[in-house]
Amino acid sequence: MLVLLPPSEGKAAPEAGAPLEPDALSLPGLAGAREAVLAALVELCAGDEERAAEVLGLSRGLRGEVAKNAALRTSGARPAGEVYTGVLFDNLGLAKLDEAAYARAERSLLVFSGLWGAVRIGDRIPSYRCSMGVKLPPVGALGPYWRKEMDAVLPEAAGDGLVLDLRSSAYAAAWKPAGAVVERTATVRVLQEREVDGVPKRSVVSHFNKATKGRLVRDLLNAGAEPGSPGELVDALAGLGYRVEVSVRGTARKAWQLDVIVTDVH
């Protein structure tokens, strides 16, 4: 099983640690593309702060991120699972997993990134600020840039098993499963069901969507579940107490879509 995750915009800044070693990152086929984006980001942020902040879409309160990016090659690096924070990762709770569950997380989780393309949670990275929606000179729009690179690398990483795609739309643009992979890919939508005037009504949740997805992955890891297909994933989640419905059955051109139905959001 390969689980595709979005990153968090906010990141923990490692207080100590050896600098980044780009050649040690997973998915070595992305090395050249990573170096091009890293070089462009460092150069941008080492220059005019106003221009860098505008390109990166940073508010005045986030201008410190420009200097952080300028120092990416020398800043301390820590495992990506410690650097990424936010609702999804807080609910995933990597630090609380036992040794076996954490080893499964290292094998199966892949976090997409505007800077790195995608990394595994054990890959050592510094804190950075560069979303997938950025148009980074001279590289250009990062979504289309990474899509070409990912097409050459991700099918092998996906292997012949399930791909559980939990990315947000901006990061989903960086790689779209195709061919045999798409039939083994499942996306998840979180719907809240409430009774309105005696009639059940469902609505898509946003903020709590991330929390549910984080808990869902945590529960799969803790249970040692290794579903090999979207159908097996439905059974595994049901066995863990989730209410799951298939809203789109996958084809050679379209991934499966699973709806996780919740009544309370927290």
N, C-alpha and C positions, 0 to 999 in steps of 0.2 A: 504494500500500500504506500502510495506517495500522497502526502497531504500538502497542498499549496496554500500558503498563508500570505496575507498582506503584511507589511511592516507596520510599526507604529510611527506616527509623526514625531512624537516625543521619544527621546532615548536617554538612557542612563549614561552619564559620562564616566568612563572608567577612571578611577583615581590613580591607578598604577597599572603597570603591565608593559610588556615589550611592545614596540611599534608593530604596525601591520606588516605581515609577510604575504604579499599578494599571491605569490606562487604556491602558498600552502592552502589556499581556499579550495573548497570543493568545486566540482564542475570545471576542470582546468581548460576545457574548450572555450570558456568565456574569458580567459586571461587577457587576450589582446583587446577585446572590447572593454573590459574593466579598466585596463590601463589608459585607454583613450578617454573614458569618462572621468576617471580620477584626475588625469593631467589637466583636462579642461576645467574641472570644478576647482581644483587648487589654483590654477592660473586666474580664473575669474575672481575668486575670493581673496587672492593676494593683491588684487588691483583696487579699483574704485569700489568702495563699500556700498555707495548708493546704487550703482549699477548692478552689483552682485545681489543686493537685497531685492531689487526690482525683478531681476531674472528669476530668482528663487521664490518670489512671492512672499517675502518676509515682512511682517509688520515691524514697526519701530521697536517694539518690545522684544523682538527676536533678532535684532541686529548682531548680537553676540555670536549667533550661529555662523556668520560670515567668517569671523576670525577662527572659529573652530574648524571650518572647512579648509581654510588656508593651511592649517597645521596637520592635515590628515596623515601625512607620511611619517610624522614624528610623534604623534599622540599615542598614548597608551591604548592597547587593544585588548578586548575581552571576548569571550564566546558570545556569539550573536544572541543566544538565548538569554544572556544577562543584560545585553544592551537594549533590546527591544522591550518597551514597557507598554502601558495602555490597557484598555479594557479587555481585549482579547487575550493578551499575554498574562494579565493579572489573573484571569479566570482559568487559563491553561495551567498556571502554577508550576512551571518547570522545576523550580527549586524545591518543591514539595514532593516530586515524584520519587519513588524508590529507584534503586539502581537499575532494575530490569526495565521498568517503564521508561526511565530516562534513556536507556540504550535504544529502546524502540523509537523514542522521539528523535534521537540523533540519526537513526536510519531513515525515518519516514517523513520528517518535517522539512519543508523547503520554503524559505521566506523570500518573497520577491522584493526587489529594491531598485530604486531609480539609479543608484550609484553602482551596485555590485551585480545587477541583473537578478541573481538569486543566490542565496547562501543557505547552508545548513546551520542548525543551532549551535554546533560545536565550532564553527569557523570563527576565528578571532578577528574582530573588526573594531575600529574606533567609532565613537559617536559621530554622527554626521547629519546634515540636513540637505536632502535632495529628493524631492518627490518624483514620481513617475510622470507627472503632468508638466514637468519643466521642459522648456526649450533651451537647451544648453549650448551656447556657441563654443566651438564651431560644429559640435556633434549634431545638433538639431533636436527635434522632439524625441524624448527618451522612449516613449512607448513604441513607436515604429522602429526606432533604432534597435531596441532589445528584441523585438519580435523576430527579426531576421536571424539574430544570433541564437536565440532560444530554439528556433526551428531546427537548428543543426545539433543541439545538445539535449534538449528535454525528452525527445522520444526514447533515447537510450536510458535516461534516468528513470523514466516511467516504467520501463521494462514491460512485462506482460500482465501486470496486476492492476488493481483499482487505482484510479486517480481521484482523490477527493479534493475538489476545487472550492476553497473557501475565500478566494480573493475578492476584493472590492473591484468595481468596474474599471478604475484607473489602472490597476495592476493586472487585471485580466487581459487588458489590451496588449500586454507585453508578450503573451503567448497564448495561442488558441489551439487546443488539442485538435488533431486532424487524423484522418485515416483510421486505422484500427484502434488508436488510443482514445478517440472521442467516444466510441461505443463503451469504453470501460471507465468513462469519466462521469462523476456525479457532482452537481452543484447543490447547495443547500440554501433554502429560503426559510426565514423564521417568521411565522405568522402568529399574532396574538388573537385568541378567540375570546370574545366577550358577548354577554347576552344584552341585547338592546331591545327594550319593549317586548321581552319574551322571545326574541329571535336571535339565534347565534350569528354574530358578525365577526369577520376576520379582517385584520389589517396587517400590513407589513410593519415590522418594528425596525428601528434604525440603530440607535445607541445600544439597545439591549440585544440586538442581533449579534454584535461582537461578543457579548458576554456568553450568550448561548453557544456560539460556535467554539469559544474557548473551553467551556465545560464539556461540550460534546467530544472534542479531541482528547481532553484530559481523561474522560471516562473510558474512551476506547483504549488509550495507552495503559491505564491502570488495569483494565480487564484483560490485557494481552490479546485483544481482538485483532485478527488479521484478515478482514474480509477481502476476498479476491475479485469481487464484482459488485456493481451497484445493488443488485438483489440481495447479496449476502450482507451488504452494509445496512440495508433496511432491517434485515433480521437481527443483526448485531445491535443496532440502536434500539429496536423494540425490546430486546432482551435486557437492555440497560435502563429501561423505563421511559424511553422517549416515545412520543406519539408522532409517527412518521407516515406521510402519504406520498405516493409517487404522482406528481402532477404532470411530468413529461417523461415518457419512456424513451430511452436513448435509441438513436439510429446511427447509421454510418456518417451522418452529417450533423447530428445534434446530440449534445450530452444529456444525460438523465438530469432531471430536476426533482429534488426531494423537498417536501415541505415539512418542517418541524413545527408542530402546533403547540403553543404554550398558552396558559391562561394567566399566569403571573409573570411580570417582567421585573427582574432584579439582577 
